[in-house]
Amino acid sequence: MIEDISRITGVEDVRTYAGGEIIFEEGQPGESMYLVLSGEVEVSVQGRIIDTLEPGSIFGEMALVDNRPRSATVKTSTESRLVPVDYQRFTRLVKQSPDFALQVMGTMSVRLRRLLEEEVQRQRMEEELKIGREIQLSLLPSEVPVVPGWEFASFYRAAREVGGDLYDFIKTPDAPDQMTVVIADVTGKGVPAALFMAYGRTAIRAEVMNGRSPADTLQRTNRMILMDTQSPLLMSAFLASINLKDGRMTYACAGHDRPLWVEADRKEVSVIEGKGIVLGVFDGVIIEENTVDINRGDFVIFYTDGVTEARRDDFEFFEMERLVQTVVSAQCSSAREMVNIIVGAVESFTGTTPQADDLTLVVARRI
């Protein structure tokens, strides 16, 4: 191919590029194709390198032929000598050298075949992620409990197709007056976090159904994680066992964001304190267990760090202070309304910035 091009090119047609120099970018007009005489160039799409080309290679031929914008960015990896071939020269070469035409067609065929394979893989992965999302959502409550004297509301939105946040409402047959509220957050995102979350949910549910207290449940779940998984992921969790009759809430925290407690009588918002390390780090951790009395009209707001760490384009975070201000100024009389106000405040704050972390909220209100 080099000989074919050299028939109609001279020394003046060869261009020398320094290493790291951009030849063209995605979206630009495809006015020329290029032949690599020496050096090395890299091809990238949306910042991801998809190919490295050596001497004798051509690039840019597809945009030249179909007269469409560039689909990739090409820049030199090392100092390189390239020959640009515009459309007029390209048509002359095709007429003069059938071998040249066949080589260009062969190169285009290989690249089209690779693009087709990548598209098939992308569609397959999308389908698998869709199934994974359906499975994950099936592990979350399909609806909130309806309990006399109480209101519950929830919100969940993953940052990706699947996520690592968890919330649950657990009632045991042996304790009909108790409701255990669980909220947890797995480090990381995507499929690995979702799988780890599913394992943590199973472990926590098993311990609660066996009548374990919140602290004991978290300590035993920690041991199960360390014994049965090889994952480097960790999980924070907050468990609250609520007596639906008298409002006493017994809780334990494993390194999770502390819930907010809105006391109707005192018109105050406080943080429910508790000590405990995230699950999956050390064996034999001690997790504190405490109790508070939830009175009529009170709200308890459970959340993951997807709320407080929601950020804008300027990298400013929503943070705890803004969450507390939102709750203090909220004029609402139901758990669902409180959820909507908080989610609305987060969305108003972040604007069009893509969601960076899973966002989960659970609100309980005694009425």
N, C-alpha and C positions, 0 to 999 in steps of 0.2 A: 504493500500500500504506500509506503514511503516513496518508492520509485515512481509509482503512478502520479502522485501529487507533485513530485519534483519536476515532472515534465512541463508543468505549466506554472511553476513557482520559481522565483529566484531568491537570492540571498536577502533581498530587500523585503520579501514576504515573511521571513522568519522573525518571530518576536521573542524576546527574552524577558522572562518574568522572575522577579526575586521570590525567595521562599516566603510563603504566607500571603502572597498577593491574590486577591480575588479576581477571577476571570469574568464570571458573571454570577448573578444572584437569582434566586427564585422570583418568578413574576416578571422578569425583564423580557423584552422581545428577543426571539430566537433568530438573529440575523446571520449567524455564522456557526459552522461546526469547526472543531479543532482537531488537529493531529498532534500527538505528543512525540516530538523528536528526541528529547532528552529530559531527564528529571522525573519528577513524580507529582501527580495531582490527586486531590481527594474530592469525592463527591458527597455532598450532605443534603439531607432533607429535614427542614425544621430543626437544624442544629445537630442532627444525628448523622454521623458518617456512615454511608452505605456502600462505598466502593473506593478503592485506590487504584489509579491507572498508571501504567508504566509506559516507556517508549514503545511506539507502534500502535498505541491505542487511539481511538477516536472518541470524542464526546460532543454533545450538543446537536447530534444529527437529527434527533426526533423533533425538536422544536423547529429546526430548519425545514424539515420535510413537511410537517403539518401546519406550519405557520402559526403556532400557538406560543404563549409565554413559557419561559423556562420553568421546568418542574423541579429543578434542583439548583443548589449553589455549588460552584466549583472553584477551588482555590489551590494554589501550588503548595506542596509540602516542602519542596526543595527548589533551588533555582532551576528553571525549566525553559526549554526552547519549544515553542508551539507554532504551528502553521494554521492560521485561520482560513477557512474556505467559505466564501459567501455563496448565495444560491446560484449565481451565474456560473461560478467556477465548478460548483457541485454538479450542475447539469452537464457541463462540458466533460467533466471527468467520467460521468456515467456513460455518456455517448462514446467516449474514446476508449474506455477500459471496462469491458464487461466484468472482469475480475474484481475491479474496484466496487462496482455496483453490488456484486455478490457478497463481498466482504462487509459492506455497509448493511446490506439486508441481513446478513448473518448476525452482526452485532446487534441490530435492532431486534431480531428474533429472540436472541438470548435475553436481552433486557426485558422485552415484553413478557417472555415466559416467566422470568423471575418476579416481575411485578404481579403477574397472575397468581403465582404461587403465594406471594406475600398477601395478596388480597384474600385468597382462600383461607390462609392461616388466620388473617385478621377476622374474617367472618366467623370462623370456627371458635376463636377466642371470645368474640363477642357473644356467641351463643352459649359458651360455657360460663361466661361471667353472668349472663342473664339467668341461667339455671342456678348458679351460685347465689345470686341475689334473692331469687325466689326461695331457695332453701333457707338462707339466713333470715329473711323476713318471716318465714314460717316458725322460726325459733323465738321470735319476739311476740309479745301478746297481741292477739288480733283485735282485742278491745280492752278497755280499762274496766276494772271491777265496779259493779254497781252495789254499793253497801249502804244500808240505812245509817244516817248520821255522818256520812263521809262523801267527799267528791274526789275523784282521781282524774287526772288528765296527763297526756304524754305527747311528746313530739320526737321523731327520729328522722334524721337525714344523713346518709353516708356521704363522705367527700368523694368516694369513687363508687364503682358499681357495687362493691361489697365493702364492709367496714368492720371496725373492731370494737364498737361500742355495744353495750348490752344494758337492757333494763328488763325487769321482770316483776310480776306480782305472784306471790306464792301463798296459797292457803293449804293447811294440812287438816285432814279429817279429825285428828285427835285434838285439835285446838281451833274450833270453829270461830272463836272470838279474836283470833290472831291473824294479822295480815303482814307478810314479810315483803318489803319493797327492796329491790336490788337495783343498783346502778353500778356499772363497771366500765372500764376503758382499757383496752389492750394497746400496748405500744406498737407503733407501726400502723400500716394501712393495707388495704387490699386483701387478697385471698389468704395470705398467711395469718393476718390478724383475725380474719373472720373464722378460720379454722380453730385458732387458739381460743377465740371467744366462745365458740360452740362447746369446746372441751370445758372451759371454765363454767359455763352455764350448767352443764350436766353435773359437774362436781358440786357446785353450790346448791342446786336443786336437791340432789341426793342427800346432802347433809341437813338441809332445812326440813325435808320430809321425814328425816329420822329424828326430828325433835331437837336438833342442836341449837344452842344459843347463837346469836350473831358472831360473837368473838370466836367461839369454838368452831363454827362453820368456816370462818375465814382461815383459822389456823390449820384446820384439817384440809381445806382446799389447797393451801400453800404446800402442805406435805405431798398431796396427790400430784400437784404440778411438778414438783421437784423429782418425784419418783417416776412418773409415767411419761413425761415429755422430754424431748431433747431440744426443744425450741429455745432460742435466745430471747424470745419475747417475754414481757412482764405484764402484769395486770393489776390495776388499782381497782378497788371496790369499796362500796359503802352499803351496809346491810342495816335495815331498820325493821324491827319487829314491833308492829303497832297493835296495842290492845284496842279493839274497835269499840269496846264498851266504855272504858274509863279514859281513853286517850293516852295512856302511858306508852311511850316509845323507847324501847331498848335498842341500842344501836352499837355498831362497831365499824371502824374505818381502817382500811388497808391502803394508806397513801393516796386516797382519793380526795377530790375537791369537796370541802365541807359544805353541806346543804345550808340554805338560808332559812331562818325561822321568823316568820312574821307573826308577832303576838298582837292579836286584835285589841285586847284590853289595854296594853301598855303603848300601843301604836309604835312599836319599835321593830327594827330588823336586826337580827343578830346571827352570827355564824355558829352553827352547832359544832363544838370542838370535839376532837377525838384523836388519839395517837395510834399509829400503826404503820408498818412499812408495806410497800407494794408486794404483791405475791409473786413468787418465783425467783427471789433473790437468795434468801438464806433459809435454812431449816431452823426450826425451834423458835420462830419469832413470837413475841408476846404482843397481842393486840388488845387494846383497852376496850372495855365495855362500859357504857354509860346509859343513863336514862333521863328523859325529860317528859314533862306532862303537856300534851297538846290540848289546849282548851278550845271551846267552841269559837268559831270565827278565825282561828289560826290557820296559816299556810305553812307548809314545809316544801321547799323548792330544792329538788335534787337535780344535778346537772353534771355534764362532763366538761373537760377543758376546751371543747369545741366552741363553747359559749364565751368564756373569758378570754380565750386566745384567738377568737375571730379577729381578722385584721383587714385593714384597708390597703390600698395601693402604696401609701406612704409608710407602710409597715407599723402603723400605730395599732395597738391591740385594744379590744373592747374592755378587757380587764375587770377585776372584781369591783372596783369602785364604781364603774359605770353600771354594772349589773345591780349593785345595791341601790344606786340612784334610781334606776328604772323601776325596781320593786317598790321603793319608798313612794315614788310619785304615781304608782299605778292605782287607779281608782277602779277596782274590780271586785265583784262579789261572787266569783266562781273560779274553780281551778282551771277550767278551759280558758277563761278570759285572761288569767294570769299567764298561761303558756303563750297565748297569742300575742300578748303585749311584749313579752321578753323576746320571742322570735322576731316580731316586727322591729324591735329596737336593734337587734343584731343585724337584720337585713338592711335596715336604714343606715346603720353605721358602715357596713362593708360595701354597700352599693353594688357595683358590677364586678368587684374583686372575686375571683373564683374561690369557692369554699376550700380551705386548706385542711380541715380536720372534720371528723364526724361530729355532728351536733345532736345532742340528746338531752331532753328535759323530762322530768316527771314532777308533777305538782300534786300534793295531797292537801285537802282542806277539811277540817272538821266543822260540821254544820250543826 
